Amino acid sequence: MENLVVVRASRNAGEDQSTAMTESVPPIVCNQPDDVAEVQALDGYRLRVRFHDGIEGYVNMNDLIHSPRAGVFAQLVDPARFAEAEVQYGTVTWPGEFDLAPDAMYAEIKQTGEWILR
């Protein structure tokens, strides 16, 4: 296990407060079986995903995106916006800070090969 090092600098009256504390934090490693390793946006509002344990499958978001209950996911109706899907910290995300639950996605894909969101 890596050590967390915190260095506290003295605060002088004229000192820039943003440099008063420096932290060395180990990087977040997402390599659990249900963490997403890769995502690829496909036509028809579908995603192809691969998890760290090698399981692969599809996420079908067509019904959700076109639903009156789409909420923030309605933004993805633009295919170019949908194609901005990426993996951050083991989760499929889009700019604007919304994402899909990797544990629910993993469970359904492991069981059926496809997670259909409605």
Stockholm file with secondary structure:
# STOCKHOLM 1.0

chainA/1-118         MENLVVVRASRNAGEDQSTAMTESVPPIVCNQPDDVAEVQALDGYRLRVRFHDGIEGYVNMNDLIHSPRAGVFAQLVDPARFAEAEVQYGTVTWPGEFDLAPDAMYAEIKQTGEWILR
#=GR chainA/1-118 SS CCCCEEEECCCCTTSCGGGSEEEECCCCCCCSTTSEEEEEEETTTEEEEEETTSCEEEEECHHHHTSTTCGGGGGGGSHHHHTTCEEETTEEEETTTEECCHHHHHHHHHHHSEEECC
#=GC SS_cons         CCCCEEEECCCCTTSCGGGSEEEECCCCCCCSTTSEEEEEEETTTEEEEEETTSCEEEEECHHHHTSTTCGGGGGGGSHHHHTTCEEETTEEEETTTEECCHHHHHHHHHHHSEEECC
//
